[in-house]
């Protein structure tokens, strides 16, 4: 059984119907020749429209998961993991460890829009990305779950956990905290912190990879 790497509540979603007729969204849709609800929500383009959204502070930042996935997929440890993205809307995306994501942000957005529309990205007969029917509970069950959070134990916990079968979970949203539903699902998890500050998802991902490489290769 492989270990699991999960990015939690990733700020990745298509434009919600409730703001699909906002002038800012319609202008972007016309420019890109797409339906408003088929575009990925992006705070840099849809900032004013997003003011009406619930949990607005956690949404519209697909750049975060783009950066984190590029970092993880660049690392040799990727083969040790089943990689999943849990989105802000509780969707589960499977990421094949052999996937080579576009490094250009706009191309990444285009790929994600294709994924949300087609539900699966296949190349050379191999599924690279897939919107699955799995639940968060299902992908972490049977494993020791570790959640990176500023209110947690010291990082030395990871050195022990990484020697067993585990699921490591990192938030992939810009502000706020994990939802109550997510915390309830991960209720028996160990919470681990790298310090009292709230660090970026990219920094936390980098630290986790570094510690895992140390445990695995030392």
ZAMAR-645255 format. One record per residue (C-alpha): residue in one letter; y, z, x. Coordinates in steps of 0.2 Angstrom, whole numbers, padded with zeros to 4 digits, always signed. Layout:
% ZAMAR-645255
AYZX/...
% end
This chain:
% ZAMAR-645255
X+0000+0000+0000/X+0017-0005+0007/X+0032+0006+0008/X+0046+0002-0004/X+0064-0001-0001/X+0075+0000-0016/X+0094-0004-0018/X+0099+0007-0033/X+0111+0001-0047/X+0117-0013-0037/X+0134-0020-0042/X+0126-0037-0047/X+0127-0045-0064/X+0133-0060-0074/X+0149-0059-0083/X+0147-0048-0099/X+0150-0057-0115/X+0163-0044-0120/X+0175-0051-0107/X+0169-0069-0106/X+0184-0075-0116/X+0197-0067-0105/X+0209-0079-0098/X+0205-0074-0080/X+0186-0077-0083/X+0189-0094-0092/X+0200-0100-0078/X+0187-0096-0065/X+0174-0104-0076/X+0184-0120-0078/X+0187-0121-0060/X+0168-0119-0056/X+0162-0130-0071/X+0151-0116-0077/X+0149-0106-0093/X+0158-0089-0091/X+0142-0079-0094/X+0132-0088-0081/X+0144-0083-0067/X+0142-0067-0057/X+0154-0054-0060/X+0166-0052-0046/X+0180-0039-0045/X+0190-0050-0033/X+0191-0064-0046/X+0189-0055-0063/X+0199-0039-0059/X+0210-0038-0074/X+0196-0043-0086/X+0185-0029-0080/X+0197-0016-0085/X+0189-0015-0102/X+0171-0013-0095/X+0162+0004-0095/X+0158+0011-0078/X+0171-0002-0071/X+0172+0007-0054/X+0153+0003-0051/X+0154-0015-0055/X+0159-0032-0049/X+0155-0030-0030/X+0140-0042-0027/X+0146-0042-0009/X+0138-0025-0006/X+0121-0030-0010/X+0123-0046+0000/X+0128-0037+0016/X+0114-0024+0014/X+0100-0037+0011/X+0106-0048+0025/X+0105-0032+0037/X+0087-0027+0030/X+0081-0045+0031/X+0087-0047+0049/X+0077-0032+0054/X+0058-0033+0060/X+0054-0018+0049/X+0056-0029+0033/X+0037-0034+0034/X+0033-0016+0031/X+0042-0015+0014/X+0041-0022-0003/X+0060-0025-0006/X+0068-0023-0023/X+0086-0023-0030/X+0088-0012-0046/X+0104-0018-0054/X+0118-0009-0064/X+0109-0015-0080/X+0092-0009-0075/X+0085-0026-0070/X+0073-0027-0056/X+0074-0041-0043/X+0060-0043-0031/X+0065-0050-0014/X+0052-0058-0003/X+0053-0051+0015/X+0052-0069+0021/X+0068-0074+0011/X+0082-0081+0021/X+0098-0078+0011/X+0113-0088+0013/X+0125-0079+0025/X+0140-0088+0017/X+0146-0077+0002/X+0150-0091-0010/X+0133-0099-0007/X+0125-0082-0010/X+0134-0080-0027/X+0128-0098-0032/X+0110-0092-0027/X+0111-0077-0038/X+0118-0087-0052/X+0103-0098-0051/X+0092-0083-0051/X+0099-0075-0066/X+0097-0091-0075/X+0080-0097-0069/X+0073-0080-0067/X+0064-0085-0051/X+0068-0094-0035/X+0053-0104-0027/X+0053-0114-0011/X+0038-0122-0003/X+0027-0115-0016/X+0032-0097-0012/X+0042-0085-0023/X+0057-0079-0014/X+0067-0070-0027/X+0061-0065-0045/X+0069-0056-0060/X+0053-0045-0064/X+0047-0035-0079/X+0045-0020-0068/X+0054-0004-0071/X+0061+0008-0058/X+0048+0021-0062/X+0034+0009-0059/X+0040+0003-0042/X+0042+0020-0035/X+0027+0029-0043/X+0013+0035-0031/X+0025+0036-0016/X+0036+0050-0009/X+0053+0045-0015/X+0069+0048-0004/X+0086+0045-0010/X+0101+0044+0001/X+0115+0055-0006/X+0130+0064+0001/X+0123+0080-0007/X+0106+0081+0001/X+0096+0088+0016/X+0098+0083+0034/X+0092+0067+0041/X+0078+0075+0050/X+0068+0074+0033/X+0067+0056+0036/X+0057+0057+0052/X+0043+0066+0043/X+0044+0056+0027/X+0043+0039+0036/X+0026+0044+0043/X+0019+0043+0026/X+0019+0031+0011/X+0036+0032+0004/X+0050+0023-0006/X+0068+0024+0001/X+0082+0022-0011/X+0100+0018-0007/X+0114+0015-0019/X+0122-0002-0019/X+0138+0001-0029/X+0156+0004-0023/X+0161+0021-0031/X+0154+0034-0043/X+0137+0042-0043/X+0120+0038-0049/X+0118+0037-0068/X+0109+0051-0077/X+0095+0040-0081/X+0091+0035-0063/X+0092+0053-0058/X+0080+0058-0071/X+0068+0045-0066/X+0069+0050-0048/X+0070+0069-0052/X+0056+0074-0040/X+0064+0064-0026/X+0070+0071-0009/X+0089+0069-0007/X+0094+0066+0011/X+0112+0065+0018/X+0120+0058+0034/X+0135+0070+0032/X+0147+0077+0019/X+0157+0061+0018/X+0153+0047+0006/X+0147+0032+0017/X+0146+0014+0013/X+0130+0007+0007/X+0130-0005+0023/X+0131+0010+0035/X+0118+0020+0026/X+0106+0005+0026/X+0109+0003+0045/X+0106+0021+0048/X+0089+0021+0038/X+0083+0005+0047/X+0088+0013+0064/X+0078+0029+0060/X+0063+0020+0053/X+0062+0009+0069/X+0063+0025+0080/X+0048+0033+0070/X+0038+0017+0070/X+0040+0011+0088/X+0042+0027+0097/
% end
